[in-house]
């Protein structure tokens, strides 16, 4: 096989890239290897599509605004079973596989957990042989590339595509026209403009290479008629292209700021563009081999990953009525039977509301259908549905729309799903018992252990054998080795190796240096007040203050690691980032403390950074306000790689603690019920601060400008929030967090005990495989069986 890969690389170098071996740069070798691996995926890819068609199998269509795939070369090589052969082939050509992988850009197709979950799920669908398409947008510049300027976040366009992606196959024969605006004549829509969606396909190979599914990304291209040739010929070259420019903007940037009316219009346009192109595509595939659209639910399952594709219900109904002659009620019934909705948040801003004016001007036919759906609910259920409103106070409620047009709504952890029932869609749960279900999130062990942590993966295989890659429950066999000094010593060496990989990467990529022999304490996730990076940095300041008072004390050396991006318009989150960096500037340059406490904020956190950092971490910070985090997947990745968790009873933390055992989890903080009660108490923030001399000393230091001497009042806004409102209960949980961190120190001082707990965490993570989650979707939501 290595000879075959070698020949394929050289063939692509010459005939695909038009360059000789002697002239090839590293980027050329990288492209040639990518194409060679893509060739190996091609036969099973085409065979999977043929088999799904020939056997008339039900397909799953996963609609998501994000697919955070990570680098593709090594993942594909592992899943196709040719990583070793690829290394050998390149070695024979004098090229380093590691160097090629290190230079591969991360596809900037997501922001965080939502997009990474979608990627894990698509990979698991392929591993299980489930015919599926992932549908997303081919963002030219993704979210943004993050850097820091004097501690402040700076956003830059992410030019991840460069000269294109060798993994992405353009499909010029696959296009769909997506229309906007215009007017209604009764129920006849006369759109004002149209944009063409062009398909780009990426193969997603399952482990073992037996099945390959498709990630289809839509790129917006302007209709030729959008160029105003008259204006162009009159000399108004730029004005003539206004409509064309707007069209191409739809797939340019992920999550454009939506504070302005134009920003809102762009966001809704993006969501409809993705959804309409995808629904048209799957209907075209269905009708190519079936004539009866009444049977659509037998062969099609559409899963809406969060609220962004919520317009899928009205769009499917519109197409069934306007293009296929269905009655409204029958179209609505079919849509409900086909659609499923995964809710990822209880936060009101993330559930999305669009004004009736915006919806009516951009998608008038869909607004008409939503109004009829609203009326249908009340006709069906009568006064029992009085609290149900798809349209309320001039706003279209997209979360409610997604829920009421789906036959199943699922939360993503046991706690979250209960809150979806009781707090979010209470009426739906009462009127349609059983319609809201739980599917706890999962992660793929192929990328998040075998690829990301080869030292640990090899140790596991040497100890319990192979097969855990597709049956993560087999890790339970590691429990028998949790008290074996020889195994624990080997585990320590694997952790040491992972730390060295992270250190080398951080130094070479970002110029960051840090001590090796320290407790690596990591919080990597989107910067948001509910995730409480603020609690983390306030405690870090208190640790600094305590060390300063007793520099000769028996301190456990720590490296506090942060990573994550703040939304460009989220001022508080940006202030938290700057505070972390300002504190780091003081702490890291203090000769009394820098060997005992170091603060690292990894810029431009992405999948590649996570693959380096997570295996190196000793402690996983999962400290969100209870009842706010839907699930999390970072908590699972850390635990699978042997990091112990300090966390609240929030999201999947609850289930992780149940699985690994309370003794192997550092618990603190108010419960969901206690959070609600505390928020009702007037003056709770000030009372908590006044009761904590440690926290008060921290806040006083910030107020005095200890970390911003050039601008002492820089963090007045943060201080005001903590003292006077503290919705996310940073002050209320601070002392409990501090106490839990003391237990962390005590445990870490006993290396074998720490390692034993870490091994038990790994051994008991089988439940959190994305393969398990997909099997639950298959049986509970999609009603589909495996191919093999």
Secondary structure as the mmCIF struct_conf table of DSSP 4:
data_model
#
loop_
_struct_conf.conf_type_id
_struct_conf.id
_struct_conf.beg_label_comp_id
_struct_conf.beg_label_asym_id
_struct_conf.beg_label_seq_id
_struct_conf.end_label_comp_id
_struct_conf.end_label_asym_id
_struct_conf.end_label_seq_id
HELX_RH_AL_P HELX_RH_AL_P1 UNK A 2 UNK A 11
HELX_RH_PI_P HELX_RH_PI_P1 UNK A 12 UNK A 16
BEND BEND1 UNK A 17 UNK A 17
HELX_RH_3T_P HELX_RH_3T_P1 UNK A 21 UNK A 23
HELX_RH_AL_P HELX_RH_AL_P2 UNK A 26 UNK A 54
TURN_TY1_P TURN_TY1_P1 UNK A 55 UNK A 56
STRN STRN1 UNK A 59 UNK A 63
BEND BEND2 UNK A 65 UNK A 65
HELX_RH_AL_P HELX_RH_AL_P3 UNK A 73 UNK A 79
TURN_TY1_P TURN_TY1_P2 UNK A 80 UNK A 81
HELX_RH_AL_P HELX_RH_AL_P4 UNK A 83 UNK A 92
TURN_TY1_P TURN_TY1_P3 UNK A 93 UNK A 94
HELX_RH_AL_P HELX_RH_AL_P5 UNK A 97 UNK A 102
TURN_TY1_P TURN_TY1_P4 UNK A 103 UNK A 103
HELX_LH_PP_P HELX_LH_PP_P1 UNK A 104 UNK A 107
BEND BEND3 UNK A 112 UNK A 112
HELX_RH_AL_P HELX_RH_AL_P6 UNK A 113 UNK A 127
TURN_TY1_P TURN_TY1_P5 UNK A 128 UNK A 129
STRN STRN2 UNK A 132 UNK A 137
BEND BEND4 UNK A 140 UNK A 141
BEND BEND5 UNK A 143 UNK A 143
STRN STRN3 UNK A 145 UNK A 149
TURN_TY1_P TURN_TY1_P6 UNK A 150 UNK A 151
STRN STRN4 UNK A 152 UNK A 156
BEND BEND6 UNK A 161 UNK A 161
TURN_TY1_P TURN_TY1_P7 UNK A 162 UNK A 163
TURN_TY1_P TURN_TY1_P8 UNK A 166 UNK A 167
STRN STRN5 UNK A 168 UNK A 180
STRN STRN6 UNK A 183 UNK A 185
TURN_TY1_P TURN_TY1_P9 UNK A 186 UNK A 187
STRN STRN7 UNK A 188 UNK A 190
BEND BEND7 UNK A 192 UNK A 192
STRN STRN8 UNK A 193 UNK A 205
HELX_LH_PP_P HELX_LH_PP_P2 UNK A 206 UNK A 206
TURN_TY1_P TURN_TY1_P10 UNK A 207 UNK A 208
BEND BEND8 UNK A 209 UNK A 210
STRN STRN9 UNK A 212 UNK A 222
HELX_RH_3T_P HELX_RH_3T_P2 UNK A 224 UNK A 226
BEND BEND9 UNK A 227 UNK A 227
HELX_RH_AL_P HELX_RH_AL_P7 UNK A 229 UNK A 233
TURN_TY1_P TURN_TY1_P11 UNK A 234 UNK A 235
HELX_RH_AL_P HELX_RH_AL_P8 UNK A 237 UNK A 240
TURN_TY1_P TURN_TY1_P12 UNK A 241 UNK A 241
HELX_RH_AL_P HELX_RH_AL_P9 UNK A 242 UNK A 249
TURN_TY1_P TURN_TY1_P13 UNK A 250 UNK A 252
BEND BEND10 UNK A 254 UNK A 255
BEND BEND11 UNK A 259 UNK A 260
HELX_RH_AL_P HELX_RH_AL_P10 UNK A 261 UNK A 287
TURN_TY1_P TURN_TY1_P14 UNK A 288 UNK A 289
BEND BEND12 UNK A 291 UNK A 291
HELX_RH_3T_P HELX_RH_3T_P3 UNK A 293 UNK A 295
HELX_RH_AL_P HELX_RH_AL_P11 UNK A 296 UNK A 299
STRN STRN10 UNK A 300 UNK A 305
BEND BEND13 UNK A 306 UNK A 306
HELX_RH_3T_P HELX_RH_3T_P4 UNK A 307 UNK A 309
TURN_TY1_P TURN_TY1_P15 UNK A 310 UNK A 311
HELX_RH_AL_P HELX_RH_AL_P12 UNK A 312 UNK A 322
TURN_TY1_P TURN_TY1_P16 UNK A 323 UNK A 324
HELX_RH_AL_P HELX_RH_AL_P13 UNK A 328 UNK A 338
STRN STRN11 UNK A 339 UNK A 342
HELX_RH_AL_P HELX_RH_AL_P14 UNK A 348 UNK A 351
STRN STRN12 UNK A 353 UNK A 355
HELX_RH_AL_P HELX_RH_AL_P15 UNK A 356 UNK A 362
HELX_RH_AL_P HELX_RH_AL_P16 UNK A 364 UNK A 381
HELX_RH_3T_P HELX_RH_3T_P5 UNK A 382 UNK A 385
TURN_TY1_P TURN_TY1_P17 UNK A 386 UNK A 387
BEND BEND14 UNK A 390 UNK A 390
STRN STRN13 UNK A 391 UNK A 392
TURN_TY1_P TURN_TY1_P18 UNK A 393 UNK A 394
STRN STRN14 UNK A 395 UNK A 397
HELX_RH_AL_P HELX_RH_AL_P17 UNK A 398 UNK A 404
TURN_TY1_P TURN_TY1_P19 UNK A 405 UNK A 405
BEND BEND15 UNK A 407 UNK A 407
STRN STRN15 UNK A 408 UNK A 411
BEND BEND16 UNK A 412 UNK A 413
HELX_RH_AL_P HELX_RH_AL_P18 UNK A 414 UNK A 419
HELX_RH_PI_P HELX_RH_PI_P2 UNK A 420 UNK A 424
BEND BEND17 UNK A 425 UNK A 425
HELX_RH_AL_P HELX_RH_AL_P19 UNK A 426 UNK A 431
BEND BEND18 UNK A 432 UNK A 432
TURN_TY1_P TURN_TY1_P20 UNK A 433 UNK A 434
BEND BEND19 UNK A 435 UNK A 435
STRN STRN16 UNK A 436 UNK A 438
STRN STRN17 UNK A 443 UNK A 443
HELX_RH_AL_P HELX_RH_AL_P20 UNK A 445 UNK A 445
HELX_RH_PI_P HELX_RH_PI_P3 UNK A 446 UNK A 451
TURN_TY1_P TURN_TY1_P21 UNK A 452 UNK A 453
HELX_RH_AL_P HELX_RH_AL_P21 UNK A 454 UNK A 464
BEND BEND20 UNK A 466 UNK A 466
TURN_TY1_P TURN_TY1_P22 UNK A 468 UNK A 470
HELX_RH_3T_P HELX_RH_3T_P6 UNK A 472 UNK A 481
TURN_TY1_P TURN_TY1_P23 UNK A 482 UNK A 483
HELX_RH_AL_P HELX_RH_AL_P22 UNK A 485 UNK A 510
BEND BEND21 UNK A 516 UNK A 518
STRN STRN18 UNK A 519 UNK A 524
BEND BEND22 UNK A 525 UNK A 525
HELX_RH_3T_P HELX_RH_3T_P7 UNK A 529 UNK A 531
TURN_TY1_P TURN_TY1_P24 UNK A 532 UNK A 532
HELX_RH_AL_P HELX_RH_AL_P23 UNK A 533 UNK A 549
TURN_TY1_P TURN_TY1_P25 UNK A 551 UNK A 552
BEND BEND23 UNK A 553 UNK A 553
HELX_LH_PP_P HELX_LH_PP_P3 UNK A 555 UNK A 557
STRN STRN19 UNK A 558 UNK A 563
TURN_TY1_P TURN_TY1_P26 UNK A 568 UNK A 569
HELX_RH_AL_P HELX_RH_AL_P24 UNK A 571 UNK A 587
TURN_TY1_P TURN_TY1_P27 UNK A 588 UNK A 589
TURN_TY1_P TURN_TY1_P28 UNK A 591 UNK A 596
STRN STRN20 UNK A 597 UNK A 602
BEND BEND24 UNK A 603 UNK A 604
HELX_RH_AL_P HELX_RH_AL_P25 UNK A 607 UNK A 613
HELX_RH_3T_P HELX_RH_3T_P8 UNK A 614 UNK A 616
BEND BEND25 UNK A 618 UNK A 618
STRN STRN21 UNK A 619 UNK A 622
HELX_LH_PP_P HELX_LH_PP_P4 UNK A 624 UNK A 625
TURN_TY1_P TURN_TY1_P29 UNK A 626 UNK A 628
BEND BEND26 UNK A 633 UNK A 633
HELX_RH_AL_P HELX_RH_AL_P26 UNK A 634 UNK A 640
TURN_TY1_P TURN_TY1_P30 UNK A 641 UNK A 642
STRN STRN22 UNK A 644 UNK A 647
BEND BEND27 UNK A 649 UNK A 649
TURN_TY1_P TURN_TY1_P31 UNK A 651 UNK A 652
HELX_RH_AL_P HELX_RH_AL_P27 UNK A 653 UNK A 660
HELX_RH_3T_P HELX_RH_3T_P9 UNK A 662 UNK A 664
BEND BEND28 UNK A 665 UNK A 665
STRN STRN23 UNK A 666 UNK A 667
BEND BEND29 UNK A 669 UNK A 669
HELX_RH_AL_P HELX_RH_AL_P28 UNK A 672 UNK A 680
BEND BEND30 UNK A 681 UNK A 681
TURN_TY1_P TURN_TY1_P32 UNK A 682 UNK A 683
HELX_RH_AL_P HELX_RH_AL_P29 UNK A 684 UNK A 690
TURN_TY1_P TURN_TY1_P33 UNK A 691 UNK A 691
HELX_RH_AL_P HELX_RH_AL_P30 UNK A 693 UNK A 703
TURN_TY1_P TURN_TY1_P34 UNK A 704 UNK A 707
TURN_TY1_P TURN_TY1_P35 UNK A 709 UNK A 710
TURN_TY1_P TURN_TY1_P36 UNK A 712 UNK A 715
HELX_RH_AL_P HELX_RH_AL_P31 UNK A 716 UNK A 724
TURN_TY1_P TURN_TY1_P37 UNK A 725 UNK A 725
TURN_TY1_P TURN_TY1_P38 UNK A 727 UNK A 728
HELX_RH_AL_P HELX_RH_AL_P32 UNK A 730 UNK A 748
TURN_TY1_P TURN_TY1_P39 UNK A 749 UNK A 749
BEND BEND31 UNK A 750 UNK A 750
HELX_RH_AL_P HELX_RH_AL_P33 UNK A 751 UNK A 763
TURN_TY1_P TURN_TY1_P40 UNK A 764 UNK A 764
HELX_RH_3T_P HELX_RH_3T_P10 UNK A 766 UNK A 768
STRN STRN24 UNK A 769 UNK A 769
HELX_RH_AL_P HELX_RH_AL_P34 UNK A 770 UNK A 777
HELX_RH_PI_P HELX_RH_PI_P4 UNK A 778 UNK A 782
#
